[in-house]
Structures are given as structure tokens and as C-alpha cells.
Amino acid sequence: MAQILEPWIGLVEVRALNRESYGAAGAFAYILTWASDATEFRKKAEFIVATIDLYVIGVEREQPLSEFRREQIPPEEIEDMIARAESNSDAIVWGTFHQYRVDTG
């Protein structure tokens, strides 16, 4: 049975493969992509950040976009991400990377 894809969104924490070249300990960014569940969402997040020499260390609040919208009104940046992804089920879109300079763990 084919799984149904729908837009998913989550807050993804990343680290650089080469911290010196990245200039930060890590970053957080919202990622929006089409997925059938949280596992597929994470796999797609891992795929896209690897293309820019980053790796995922954590995902928070991953959920279908419909649930996200029920909980809050998306800010303009996320609305822009939705507009870019909604007609393309192959899309993987990220928002601003909010860097942090110090490891906390």
C-alpha cells in the first residue's frame, strides 16, 4: 500500500562536518518537505543538509504542516517556504539557519 505524502515541518538542529570552516558550533532551521511520517521527514532533512556539509543532530516538533497551522499562524518566512514547496512534492525547503557559537552539551 502506497503511503500518502503531505507537507511536514520541523525544527532541525545541525552541525558542520568541518566546524572551523563553518564558524559556529551548530544551527537550528525549520525544514519543510513532503513526507509520510516523522522517519521520512528526518531522512529528507539529513539528505538536504548533507549537500551543504552539515549533519542533523536533532529534530524537534516534526509534524504535518496541517497540525503546525492548527497550533499557530506561520510567520512570513514559513509562509514563503510553504509557497515554494506546496506544488512540488519533491521539494525540501529550509529557512534561516540560526547559528550558535558555543556547545551547550
VMD Tcl script that draws the C-alpha trace (Angstrom):
set ca {
  {0.00 0.00 0.00}
  {1.41 3.38 -1.01}
  {1.99 5.87 1.76}
  {0.35 9.25 1.41}
  {2.75 12.18 1.23}
  {1.84 15.51 2.78}
  {3.87 18.58 3.74}
  {5.74 18.17 7.04}
  {7.68 20.78 9.00}
  {10.16 20.52 11.85}
  {12.89 22.42 13.66}
  {16.18 20.77 12.76}
  {19.46 21.16 14.65}
  {22.58 20.74 12.54}
  {26.34 20.70 12.98}
  {29.10 21.19 10.44}
  {31.32 18.40 9.20}
  {34.16 20.94 9.48}
  {33.47 23.32 12.34}
  {36.39 25.64 11.54}
  {35.09 26.36 8.06}
  {31.51 26.79 9.28}
  {32.41 29.23 12.04}
  {29.78 28.06 14.54}
  {29.11 25.16 16.87}
  {25.79 24.48 15.13}
  {22.49 25.93 14.00}
  {18.73 25.50 14.04}
  {16.47 25.89 10.99}
  {12.94 24.99 10.04}
  {12.77 22.48 7.20}
  {9.64 21.81 5.18}
  {9.27 18.79 2.89}
  {6.78 16.22 1.75}
  {6.78 13.05 3.86}
  {4.52 10.28 5.09}
  {5.84 10.19 8.67}
  {8.49 11.54 11.04}
  {11.09 9.00 9.91}
  {10.80 10.02 6.28}
  {10.90 13.70 7.29}
  {14.19 13.17 9.13}
  {15.72 11.21 6.22}
  {14.93 14.06 3.84}
  {16.30 16.64 6.29}
  {19.51 14.60 6.61}
  {19.78 14.35 2.82}
  {19.41 18.08 2.16}
  {21.74 19.35 4.90}
  {24.43 16.88 3.79}
  {24.53 18.74 0.47}
  {25.98 21.74 2.34}
  {28.39 19.73 4.53}
  {26.17 19.65 7.62}
  {24.62 16.77 9.56}
  {21.46 16.50 11.65}
  {21.88 16.03 15.39}
  {18.26 16.51 16.35}
  {14.74 17.21 15.14}
  {12.06 18.88 17.25}
  {8.34 19.29 16.72}
  {8.29 17.44 13.39}
  {4.68 17.22 12.32}
  {2.36 17.51 9.36}
  {2.04 21.10 8.22}
  {-1.72 20.92 8.81}
  {-1.07 20.31 12.55}
  {1.52 23.10 12.68}
  {-1.02 25.51 11.19}
  {-3.67 24.47 13.73}
  {-1.26 25.31 16.57}
  {-0.06 28.67 15.28}
  {-0.16 31.20 12.49}
  {3.01 30.62 10.48}
  {5.37 33.60 10.30}
  {6.10 35.14 6.91}
  {9.31 33.15 6.41}
  {7.45 29.85 6.83}
  {4.62 31.03 4.58}
  {7.28 31.70 1.91}
  {8.65 28.17 2.42}
  {5.15 26.75 2.05}
  {4.58 28.68 -1.17}
  {7.83 27.27 -2.62}
  {7.04 23.66 -1.65}
  {3.27 23.24 -1.91}
  {3.12 22.42 -5.62}
  {6.29 20.28 -5.73}
  {6.21 17.01 -3.78}
  {9.99 16.66 -4.33}
  {10.73 19.97 -2.56}
  {12.90 20.18 0.54}
  {12.98 23.79 1.72}
  {14.86 25.29 4.66}
  {14.51 28.59 6.43}
  {17.12 30.80 8.06}
  {19.94 29.00 9.86}
  {20.14 30.44 13.38}
  {23.73 29.73 14.44}
  {25.08 29.24 17.93}
  {28.75 29.56 18.74}
  {29.10 27.55 21.97}
  {28.40 23.87 22.58}
  {25.95 23.51 25.43}
  {26.10 19.74 25.80}
}
mol new
graphics top color blue
foreach p $ca { graphics top sphere $p radius 0.5 }
foreach p [lrange $ca 0 end-1] q [lrange $ca 1 end] { graphics top cylinder $p $q radius 0.2 }
display resetview
